[in-house]
Amino acid sequence: MTNANSPRPTTSTKQVILDSIDDKVAELLERLVGLTDDEYRWEPAGDMWSVRASDGEATVDFDPDRDIEPAPLTTIAWRLWHLASDCLADYTARFNGTPMEETDPSWSLSADEAVQRLATNWSAFRSVLVGFDDWFEELGDGFGPWSRHCVADFAMHASNELVHHGAEIATLRDLYRSFGPAARFSMPLSEAMYSLRAIRRLRPDPIPPADIEAMLDAAIQAPNGGNLQLWHFITVTDRDLIAQFAPLYHEAWWAKRSDSGYTPDTLPDSHASARRLADEIGDVPAIVFFCAIAKGSAAANAIIPAVQNMLLAGRALGIGGTITTLHPTVDKRVHELFEIPDTAQIVYAVPLGYPRGRFGPVTRRPLHEVSSQNRWIRDA
Ligand SMILES: Cc1cc2nc3c(=O)[nH]c(=O)nc-3n(C[C@H](O)[C@H](O)[C@H](O)COP(=O)(O)O)c2cc1C
């Protein structure tokens, strides 16, 4: 039933439709209360379309071919963009005689801002609708395939968009709630494992602290010797500290190469990516130091599953990184820089960030070459 506060009875079709859409918008806005940024960008499946940070801008995934089959799954963020910008703002522009030439993919990474824009853009389009006395006149030129439609058609179309995308958004919210804390990592395990390669080219865009915290929470679920949890994780995002660490990492990386007998002139091409990371690590948005709170290889080894857990969790969030080790030549200075006690050891330094390239398949020898049944059988 339409808005109980709107005077009744009415003989105005326009008023009935407007009241009906107002109700739908109000219901949707109520359904969006408490939407967090995490939930807003939640990707419960692979290859979803969403809004992404790119060089300081936030843009939605988009393909000019609108008839993609099957239509990609989309996040709440993408659906809010579609409703508020792609639909409502576009309709308003059309009626104002300033139709957008191309789809505008710019959007917001903030759930609050997106919801606000939905409300604002509905108000703007509503004002356009209210301004028409005759809702049944043909729209005419400027409306392309809809030229023989009328204002009432457009109003009903907006209503349709709000209802069906609103229902999809509501379903995503219900799913998110039912997944509980693990909702953030619901990418298929197969996809995460098979596309988790070392990501060394990282964007400088900051990672939300809640994402790193969630990744570390996944890390501490890992098996570890005797469940002693001899670990400590230091997340470094301070630009000054990362800048001070960068030359130490560079020095450590080249010290390891030197231990292997390489000089800059003899270094094989296969090291190019790791070498570049040694040059660029000062620009990464975050580095997590995986430390063991005791010395010795047992304590160090016990942290290995945790780092893989963290990287898999990061994969599910679209955050990449790579495991790196340091070198004894820099160990003392890195301890001092991060105030790590002498009783502890740094096991791995893991730079993290959004990939400049894509996640992708790893290159591994076939399983039959590296496995056998019942006894050791191996050609080389
Ligand atoms: C214990 C360990 C230490 C590693 N140390 C480094 C390192 O110091 N620097 C680096 O760039 N990559 C490092 N890596 C990443 C490996 O080089 C990478 O996983 C390997 O080349 C395979 O590449 P992929 O993971 O992209 O398939 C390390 C990986 C492991 C497991």
The ligand as an SDF file (V2000), in Angstrom:
LIG
                    3D

 31 33  0  0  0  0  0  0  0  0999 V2000
   60.0390  -18.9970    1.8770 C   0  0  0  0  0  0  0  0  0  0  0  0
   59.8920  -18.0870    0.7000 C   0  0  0  0  0  0  0  0  0  0  0  0
   60.7570  -17.0140    0.5460 C   0  0  0  0  0  0  0  0  0  0  0  0
   60.6040  -16.1250   -0.5080 C   0  0  0  0  0  0  0  0  0  0  0  0
   61.4410  -15.0380   -0.6040 N   0  0  0  0  0  0  0  0  0  0  0  0
   61.2440  -14.1200   -1.5760 C   0  0  0  0  0  0  0  0  0  0  0  0
   62.0280  -12.9200   -1.5980 C   0  0  0  0  0  0  0  0  0  0  0  0
   62.8750  -12.6870   -0.7510 O   0  0  0  0  0  0  0  0  0  0  0  0
   61.7760  -12.0150   -2.5550 N   0  0  0  0  0  0  0  0  0  0  0  0
   60.8170  -12.2200   -3.4890 C   0  0  0  0  0  0  0  0  0  0  0  0
   60.6200  -11.3520   -4.3470 O   0  0  0  0  0  0  0  0  0  0  0  0
   60.0580  -13.3590   -3.5090 N   0  0  0  0  0  0  0  0  0  0  0  0
   60.2380  -14.2970   -2.5530 C   0  0  0  0  0  0  0  0  0  0  0  0
   59.4550  -15.4210   -2.5200 N   0  0  0  0  0  0  0  0  0  0  0  0
   58.4230  -15.6550   -3.5570 C   0  0  0  0  0  0  0  0  0  0  0  0
   58.8870  -16.7390   -4.5410 C   0  0  0  0  0  0  0  0  0  0  0  0
   59.9540  -16.2400   -5.2980 O   0  0  0  0  0  0  0  0  0  0  0  0
   57.7140  -17.1300   -5.4760 C   0  0  0  0  0  0  0  0  0  0  0  0
   56.6870  -17.6940   -4.7160 O   0  0  0  0  0  0  0  0  0  0  0  0
   58.1770  -18.1110   -6.5310 C   0  0  0  0  0  0  0  0  0  0  0  0
   59.0870  -17.4960   -7.4130 O   0  0  0  0  0  0  0  0  0  0  0  0
   57.0300  -18.6490   -7.3710 C   0  0  0  0  0  0  0  0  0  0  0  0
   56.3350  -17.5840   -7.9750 O   0  0  0  0  0  0  0  0  0  0  0  0
   54.7590  -17.5060   -7.8890 P   0  0  0  0  0  0  0  0  0  0  0  0
   54.3960  -17.5960   -6.4410 O   0  0  0  0  0  0  0  0  0  0  0  0
   54.4060  -16.1780   -8.5020 O   0  0  0  0  0  0  0  0  0  0  0  0
   54.2550  -18.6420   -8.6890 O   0  0  0  0  0  0  0  0  0  0  0  0
   59.5810  -16.3320   -1.4620 C   0  0  0  0  0  0  0  0  0  0  0  0
   58.7120  -17.4180   -1.3060 C   0  0  0  0  0  0  0  0  0  0  0  0
   58.8500  -18.2770   -0.2370 C   0  0  0  0  0  0  0  0  0  0  0  0
   57.8610  -19.4180   -0.0670 C   0  0  0  0  0  0  0  0  0  0  0  0
  1  2  1  0
  2  3  1  0
  2 30  2  0
  3  4  2  0
  4  5  1  0
  4 28  1  0
  5  6  2  0
  6  7  1  0
  6 13  1  0
  7  8  2  0
  7  9  1  0
  9 10  1  0
 10 11  2  0
 10 12  1  0
 12 13  2  0
 13 14  1  0
 14 15  1  0
 14 28  1  0
 15 16  1  0
 16 17  1  0
 16 18  1  0
 18 19  1  0
 18 20  1  0
 20 21  1  0
 20 22  1  0
 22 23  1  0
 23 24  1  0
 24 25  2  0
 24 26  1  0
 24 27  1  0
 28 29  2  0
 29 30  1  0
 30 31  1  0
M  END
$$$$
